[in-house]
Amino acid sequence: MISTGTPRVSVIIPAYKTAGTLARAIQSVLDQTEQDFEILIVEDCSRDATLAVAQQFASSDSRIRLIALPENGGQARALNRGTSEARGRWIATLDADDRYQPERLSVLLEHGEREDVQMVADNQNHLDEQAGVLVQTAFPASTNCRVVTLADFIANSDTSANFSFGILKPIILASFVRDHALTYRPGLKLGQDFYHLMQFFAAGGRGYLVDQPMYDWTLPFGPVSRAWTTTGDGAWRYDYRSTLEANAYFLQLMETSGQLELAELLRRRKREYWTMVHYIDAQKIFAQTGDRLAAVRIIARHPDTWPLLAKRITGRLRRAVGL
C-alpha cells in the first residue's frame, strides 16, 4: 500500500558521476515488496548524465524527489541535505552504484518495529562489478539475528578485518537522528558510515542485525577483476589524511563527553590510518615516478607498514599460483 501521508521510510541516494548505475539503484527501490517509501535523489552537480537520469525517474513517480545541488559538495553534504528533507519515519541510504534486494526494506522495517530498536542493519553481498561475480557475503548468513550494542560495535570495528560494523548500511529511526543531531562529516572521503554509526551508539542508540544479505555492495576494487569501479575518484580515492582529521575531531569529542571506550577505539584507528597513509604514499610514488628505491625508503622508515606489505605480497603470490 502506498501512503498518502508520512512515508514509512525515506531512501536517500547521493549521486555523483553515476550515470551508468543510478537507474539500477533507483529501480531496486521501486521493486521493493514494501511500497510505502519516498526516494530522495541528491544530485551533487555531476559532470556526466547523472542529473538527466535522476530527472527522468523523478518525473515518472511522485514518490521520487530530486534535489539538484548547485555545486559539488561531497557525499556527506548530499546525505545531510537528504536527511534534512526526509519525511519518512525511518531513514535509509543507498549508494548510487549499489542496489537493494527486493525484500530488504520490508524485512528491516519489520525487525525495527518488532524489536523496539532505533537502527536495523543487514548482511551484505560484496560484488566485483567488473567481473560480474559475488565475491562473498559480509558475514556468514547462518549467524543468528541479534541486538547490537555499543560494546558489539566496538568489538566489531576492526579496519583489518574482512568485514567491520563500520560499513553497515542501516535504516535509522528519523526521530532519533534529529533528536541527537546525527550528521555526516563534510570533507571526509572515507569512513562516513563508521563515524555516523559511532555517533548513533555514543548517543545511546540500540540496533539490530539481520543475517540475511539484502544490500548489494559494489566493491571499490574487484579482487577477481583486479580493477577499480568506474564511479568515484579512481585508485587513490582512499584519502586517509582527511580521515585522520575527522578521527581527531571525534576523538576529542569522545574524550570530552566521557566515552572512554569509543575514544580508545579511535586511538587505535588513528594508528591504523597512519599505517595506510605511509603504505599508500609508497604506492603513489612508485606509480607516479617508477622510483622503486624511493618507495622502499618510505616503507623502511615505517615498520608499521611491514606486516601489511607482507600480507599484500603473499596475496599476490597466491593469485599467481592459482590459490
ZALUMKE-473778 format. One record per residue (C-alpha): residue in one letter; residue number from 0; x, y, z. Coordinates in Angstrom, 1 decimal, m for minus. Layout:
BEGIN
> A,NUM,X,Y,Z
...
END
This chain:
BEGIN
> M,0,0.0,0.0,0.0
> I,1,1.4,3.5,m0.9
> S,2,1.0,6.0,1.8
> T,3,m0.6,9.4,1.2
> G,4,0.9,10.9,4.4
> T,5,4.2,10.2,6.1
> P,6,6.1,7.5,4.3
> R,7,7.2,4.5,6.3
> V,8,10.8,5.0,5.1
> S,9,12.8,7.6,3.2
> V,10,15.6,6.3,1.0
> I,11,18.4,8.8,0.3
> I,12,20.5,8.3,m2.8
> P,13,23.5,10.6,m3.1
> A,14,24.5,10.7,m6.7
> Y,15,27.8,12.0,m8.3
> K,16,29.1,10.8,m11.6
> T,17,27.0,7.6,m11.5
> A,18,25.0,7.9,m14.8
> G,19,25.8,4.3,m15.5
> T,20,24.5,2.8,m12.3
> L,21,21.9,5.3,m10.8
> A,22,18.9,3.8,m12.7
> R,23,19.7,0.3,m11.4
> A,24,19.9,1.7,m7.8
> I,25,16.6,3.6,m8.1
> Q,26,14.8,0.7,m9.7
> S,27,15.9,m1.6,m6.9
> V,28,13.9,0.6,m4.5
> L,29,10.9,0.8,m6.8
> D,30,10.9,m3.0,m6.9
> Q,31,10.7,m3.4,m3.1
> T,32,7.9,m5.5,m1.6
> E,33,7.5,m2.6,0.8
> Q,34,6.0,0.2,m1.3
> D,35,5.4,2.8,1.4
> F,36,8.5,4.9,0.8
> E,37,9.9,8.0,m0.7
> I,38,13.2,8.3,m2.7
> L,39,15.3,11.4,m2.4
> I,40,18.0,11.6,m5.1
> V,41,20.5,14.2,m4.1
> E,42,22.4,15.0,m7.4
> D,43,25.8,16.5,m6.5
> C,44,26.5,18.6,m9.6
> S,45,27.9,15.8,m11.7
> R,46,29.8,16.3,m14.9
> D,47,28.1,13.4,m16.7
> A,48,24.4,12.4,m17.4
> T,49,23.6,11.6,m13.8
> L,50,21.2,14.6,m13.5
> A,51,19.3,13.6,m16.6
> V,52,18.8,10.0,m15.3
> A,53,17.5,11.4,m12.0
> Q,54,15.1,13.8,m13.7
> Q,55,13.7,11.0,m15.8
> F,56,12.8,9.0,m12.7
> A,57,11.5,11.9,m10.7
> S,58,9.1,12.9,m13.5
> S,59,7.7,9.4,m13.6
> D,60,6.8,8.7,m9.9
> S,61,5.5,11.2,m7.3
> R,62,7.4,9.3,m4.6
> I,63,10.7,10.3,m6.1
> R,64,12.1,13.8,m5.3
> L,65,15.1,15.2,m7.0
> I,66,17.4,17.6,m5.1
> A,67,19.8,19.1,m7.6
> L,68,22.7,20.8,m5.7
> P,69,24.1,24.0,m7.3
> E,70,27.7,23.0,m6.7
> N,71,29.6,19.8,m5.8
> G,72,29.9,19.5,m2.0
> G,73,30.7,15.8,m1.5
> Q,74,28.8,12.8,m0.3
> A,75,28.4,14.0,3.3
> R,76,26.7,17.2,2.4
> A,77,24.4,15.3,0.0
> L,78,23.4,12.9,2.7
> N,79,22.9,15.7,5.2
> R,80,20.7,17.6,2.8
> G,81,18.7,14.5,2.0
> T,82,18.2,13.8,5.7
> S,83,17.1,17.3,6.4
> E,84,14.3,17.0,3.8
> A,85,13.3,13.4,4.5
> R,86,9.7,12.9,5.6
> G,87,9.8,9.2,6.4
> R,88,9.6,7.6,9.8
> W,89,12.8,5.7,9.1
> I,90,15.8,6.9,7.1
> A,91,17.7,4.6,4.8
> T,92,20.6,5.3,2.4
> L,93,21.7,3.7,m0.8
> D,94,24.9,4.4,m2.7
> A,95,24.2,5.1,m6.4
> D,96,26.3,2.2,m7.5
> D,97,24.7,m0.3,m5.1
> R,98,21.3,m1.9,m5.0
> Y,99,18.7,m3.4,m2.7
> Q,100,17.3,m6.9,m2.8
> P,101,13.5,m6.7,m3.3
> E,102,12.6,m7.7,0.3
> R,103,15.1,m5.5,2.1
> L,104,13.0,m2.6,3.3
> S,105,10.1,m4.9,4.4
> V,106,12.4,m7.2,6.4
> L,107,14.4,m4.4,8.1
> L,108,11.2,m2.3,9.0
> E,109,9.5,m5.4,10.4
> H,110,12.5,m6.1,12.7
> G,111,12.9,m2.5,13.7
> E,112,9.3,m2.1,14.8
> R,113,9.1,m5.5,16.4
> E,114,12.4,m5.3,18.3
> D,115,11.8,m1.7,19.5
> V,116,15.3,m0.5,18.4
> Q,117,16.4,2.7,16.7
> M,118,18.5,1.1,14.0
> V,119,18.4,m2.1,11.9
> A,120,21.2,m3.3,9.6
> D,121,21.6,m6.4,7.4
> N,122,24.2,m8.6,5.9
> Q,123,25.7,m7.6,2.6
> N,124,26.6,m9.2,m0.8
> H,125,30.0,m7.9,m1.9
> L,126,30.2,m7.7,m5.7
> D,127,33.0,m7.4,m8.1
> E,128,31.2,m5.3,m10.7
> Q,129,33.8,m5.6,m13.4
> A,130,33.9,m9.4,m13.2
> G,131,30.2,m9.7,m12.6
> V,132,30.6,m12.1,m9.6
> L,133,29.6,m12.3,m6.0
> V,134,32.8,m12.4,m4.0
> Q,135,31.4,m13.0,m0.6
> T,136,28.8,m12.1,2.0
> A,137,29.9,m9.7,4.7
> F,138,29.5,m12.4,7.3
> P,139,28.1,m16.0,7.4
> A,140,24.4,m15.9,6.7
> S,141,23.9,m18.6,9.3
> T,142,24.7,m16.1,12.1
> N,143,21.7,m15.5,14.3
> C,144,19.9,m12.2,14.1
> R,145,20.6,m10.2,17.3
> V,146,20.6,m6.9,19.1
> V,147,23.7,m4.8,18.6
> T,148,25.1,m2.7,21.4
> L,149,27.9,m0.2,21.8
> A,150,30.1,m3.0,23.0
> D,151,29.3,m5.0,19.9
> F,152,30.1,m2.0,17.7
> I,153,33.5,m1.5,19.3
> A,154,34.4,m5.2,19.2
> N,155,33.5,m5.5,15.5
> S,156,35.1,m2.3,14.2
> D,157,38.5,m3.6,13.2
> T,158,39.7,m2.0,10.0
> S,159,41.9,m5.0,9.1
> A,160,39.0,m7.5,9.3
> N,161,37.2,m8.7,6.2
> F,162,34.1,m7.0,7.5
> S,163,33.6,m4.3,10.0
> F,164,30.4,m2.9,11.6
> G,165,31.7,0.4,10.3
> I,166,30.4,m0.3,6.8
> L,167,26.9,m1.5,7.8
> K,168,24.2,0.2,5.8
> P,169,21.4,0.6,8.3
> I,170,18.0,2.1,8.4
> I,171,17.7,4.5,11.4
> L,172,14.6,6.0,13.1
> A,173,14.3,9.5,11.8
> S,174,13.2,10.9,15.2
> F,175,16.4,9.5,16.8
> V,176,18.6,11.1,14.0
> R,177,17.0,14.5,14.6
> D,178,16.8,14.3,18.4
> H,179,20.6,13.6,18.6
> A,180,21.6,15.7,15.6
> L,181,23.3,12.8,13.8
> T,182,25.1,14.1,10.7
> Y,183,27.7,13.0,8.2
> R,184,31.1,14.8,8.4
> P,185,31.8,17.1,5.4
> G,186,35.1,16.7,3.7
> L,187,35.5,13.1,4.8
> K,188,36.1,10.8,1.8
> L,189,36.5,7.6,3.8
> G,190,34.7,6.2,6.8
> Q,191,31.4,8.2,6.6
> D,192,29.3,5.2,7.7
> F,193,31.6,4.3,10.6
> Y,194,31.6,7.8,12.1
> H,195,27.8,8.1,11.6
> L,196,27.2,4.8,13.4
> M,197,29.7,5.7,16.1
> Q,198,27.6,8.9,16.8
> F,199,24.5,6.7,16.9
> F,200,25.9,4.4,19.6
> A,201,27.5,7.2,21.5
> A,202,24.0,8.8,21.8
> G,203,22.7,5.6,23.4
> G,204,21.2,4.0,20.3
> R,205,20.3,0.4,20.2
> G,206,20.5,m1.6,17.0
> Y,207,19.5,m4.9,15.5
> L,208,21.5,m7.0,13.0
> V,209,19.8,m9.3,10.4
> D,210,21.9,m12.1,9.0
> Q,211,20.1,m12.1,5.6
> P,212,22.2,m10.4,2.9
> M,213,19.9,m7.8,1.2
> Y,214,22.3,m5.0,0.4
> D,215,24.4,m5.5,m2.8
> W,216,27.6,m3.5,m2.2
> T,217,29.8,m2.9,m5.2
> L,218,33.4,m3.3,m4.0
> P,219,35.6,m0.2,m4.9
> F,220,38.3,m2.6,m6.1
> G,221,37.4,m6.0,m7.5
> P,222,39.5,m8.8,m6.2
> V,223,38.6,m11.0,m9.2
> S,224,38.8,m8.5,m12.0
> R,225,41.7,m6.6,m10.3
> A,226,40.0,m3.4,m11.4
> W,227,38.6,m0.3,m9.8
> T,228,35.0,0.6,m10.3
> T,229,34.2,3.3,m12.9
> T,230,32.4,5.5,m10.3
> G,231,34.1,7.6,m7.7
> D,232,37.6,9.1,m7.7
> G,233,39.7,6.2,m9.0
> A,234,42.5,4.2,m7.5
> W,235,43.5,7.0,m5.0
> R,236,40.1,7.5,m3.5
> Y,237,41.3,6.3,m0.1
> D,238,42.1,9.6,1.4
> Y,239,43.3,8.6,4.9
> R,240,44.7,12.0,5.7
> S,241,41.2,13.6,5.6
> T,242,40.0,10.6,7.7
> L,243,42.7,11.3,10.3
> E,244,41.4,14.9,10.6
> A,245,37.9,13.6,11.2
> N,246,39.2,11.0,13.6
> A,247,41.0,13.7,15.7
> Y,248,37.7,15.7,15.8
> F,249,35.7,12.7,17.0
> L,250,38.4,11.6,19.4
> Q,251,38.3,14.9,21.2
> L,252,34.5,14.8,21.2
> M,253,34.5,11.3,22.8
> E,254,37.1,12.2,25.4
> T,255,35.3,15.3,26.4
> S,256,32.0,13.5,26.7
> G,257,33.5,10.7,28.7
> Q,258,33.0,8.0,26.1
> L,259,36.3,6.4,27.0
> E,260,35.8,3.1,25.2
> L,261,35.0,4.9,21.9
> A,262,38.0,7.1,22.5
> E,263,40.2,4.1,22.7
> L,264,38.7,2.7,19.5
> L,265,39.5,6.0,17.8
> R,266,43.1,6.0,19.1
> R,267,43.5,2.5,17.6
> R,268,42.1,3.6,14.3
> K,269,44.5,6.6,14.3
> R,270,47.4,4.2,14.3
> E,271,45.8,2.0,11.6
> Y,272,45.1,5.1,9.4
> W,273,48.8,6.3,9.7
> T,274,49.9,2.8,8.5
> M,275,47.7,3.2,5.4
> V,276,49.0,6.7,4.8
> H,277,52.6,5.5,4.7
> Y,278,51.8,2.5,2.6
> I,279,49.8,4.4,0.0
> D,280,52.4,7.1,m0.1
> A,281,54.9,4.4,m1.1
> Q,282,52.4,3.1,m3.7
> K,283,51.8,6.5,m5.2
> I,284,55.5,7.5,m5.6
> F,285,56.2,4.2,m7.4
> A,286,53.2,4.5,m9.6
> Q,287,53.9,8.1,m10.5
> T,288,57.7,8.1,m10.9
> G,289,58.7,4.4,m11.1
> D,290,61.3,5.1,m8.4
> R,291,61.2,1.8,m6.5
> L,292,64.0,2.9,m4.2
> A,293,62.0,5.9,m3.0
> A,294,59.1,3.7,m2.3
> V,295,61.2,1.2,m0.4
> R,296,62.6,4.1,1.7
> I,297,59.1,5.1,2.8
> I,298,58.3,1.5,3.8
> A,299,61.7,1.1,5.6
> R,300,61.1,4.3,7.7
> H,301,57.7,3.0,8.9
> P,302,57.9,m0.5,10.4
> D,303,54.1,m0.4,11.0
> T,304,53.7,m1.0,7.2
> W,305,55.8,m4.2,7.1
> P,306,53.0,m6.6,8.1
> L,307,50.7,m5.0,5.6
> L,308,53.3,m5.3,2.8
> A,309,53.9,m8.9,3.7
> K,310,50.2,m9.7,3.5
> R,311,49.9,m8.0,0.1
> I,312,52.9,m9.8,m1.3
> T,313,51.6,m13.2,0.0
> G,314,48.2,m12.4,m1.6
> R,315,49.9,m11.7,m5.0
> L,316,51.9,m14.9,m4.8
> R,317,48.8,m17.0,m4.0
> R,318,47.0,m15.5,m7.0
> A,319,50.0,m16.1,m9.2
> V,320,49.9,m19.8,m8.5
> G,321,46.1,m20.0,m8.6
> L,322,45.4,m20.5,m4.9
END
